Amino acid sequence: RASTRFRDIGEWILVVGDWPGTVPGSIFVAAQKKLDENKEKPPRAGTGRRGLLAWLIKCGHCGKGMTYTISKRSADEEGYSYGYYRCRQRNELGENACRGGHVKDELVENAVIDVLRKLCEDEKILDEAIAAAKREMERLWEPLLKEKKRLMKAIEEFNEEERNLVAALGKNRIPVNLIEARLEEIEREKKNYLDRLRELEQKMDAGNYNPADIEIVSENLRNFNKCFNALEFDDKRAMIQSLVESVIYKDGEIKINIYFTPDNIVGKLSPHEQGFIAPTSISLAG
């Protein structure tokens, strides 16, 4: 596929069928939201059809991103070229700006793919990692959801009191001036609760993760070994980006951070030896 056109939500076509959906609607919408966020990222030099780890790999010395570059053995060489990830800070400002160097693309990319394969091959470890991630997510979200429920209940109580006062006003049961004064108080109090609810929802929306993200990562991990090799390049890169939070390269060692994968789970995976990277220290962290 030469290009991808992102359709606005207004262009989506709703089809109602009797068959069960392959992907739950909530997860599909969450995935589309992430794609919308990613499509705004500008392309980095040299990452058109190569550079699986574009936007993910960072220099372990300065923390800046690593730029994908292509080199040849000689200026007039035809055909085969070599891809490298280079520290952007050093590349742009010189060696005095950062001690970070470069790493051949296939070495670090194969290391990342190999770790993902190992994680996906062991159902027990994968189930354990997802279960641990869900427990942590529940711990983080439980107080937020509890507070949201409390605010919504209070707002509904204000609405109910407003309805009762309006009904009483029509039946002349309570003096009009008292009803009007209480309605003004309710409006002020309800506005305060609505503002707090809006702030809470914005905080929840702006959070790094939500429960739907775990389901997306879980589904992609379970399908990684089944479909990765058959994907086109852009889809491979998108799949890796949906699973890997960052890759840190420093002096021949890499650290791979996979979403929702705790350290104690990752410790069960054996380290991976890859090319000239020696000693290789590949660790995964949540």
Salt bridges, closest charged atoms under 4 A:
GLU11 OE1 - ARG5 NH2 3.00
GLU11 OE1 - ARG7 NH1 3.54
ASP36 OD1 - LYS39 NZ 3.82
GLU95 OE1 - ARG90 NH2 3.62
ASP105 OD2 - ARG50 NH2 3.50
GLU106 OE2 - LYS104 NZ 3.94
ASP114 OD2 - LYS118 NZ 3.68
ASP114 OD2 - HIS272 ND1 2.51
GLU123 OE1 - ARG222 NH1 3.22
ASP127 OD1 - ARG222 NH2 2.82
GLU128 OE2 - LYS268 NZ 2.84
GLU136 OE2 - ARG139 NH2 2.66
GLU147 OE2 - ARG150 NH2 2.95
GLU147 OE2 - ARG196 NH2 3.98
GLU156 OE2 - ARG163 NH2 2.95
GLU160 OE1 - ARG163 NH2 2.63
GLU161 OE2 - ARG182 NE 2.73
GLU162 OE1 - LYS190 NZ 3.07
GLU185 OE1 - ARG182 NH1 3.02
GLU189 OE2 - ARG182 NH1 3.76
ASP195 OD2 - LYS191 NZ 3.04
ASP195 OD1 - ARG198 NH1 2.88
GLU201 OE2 - LYS148 NZ 3.69
GLU215 OE2 - LYS134 NZ 3.25
ASP234 OD2 - ARG49 NH1 3.08
ASP234 OD1 - ARG237 NH2 3.98
ASP235 OD1 - ARG1 NH2 3.04
ASP251 OD1 - HIS61 NE2 2.89
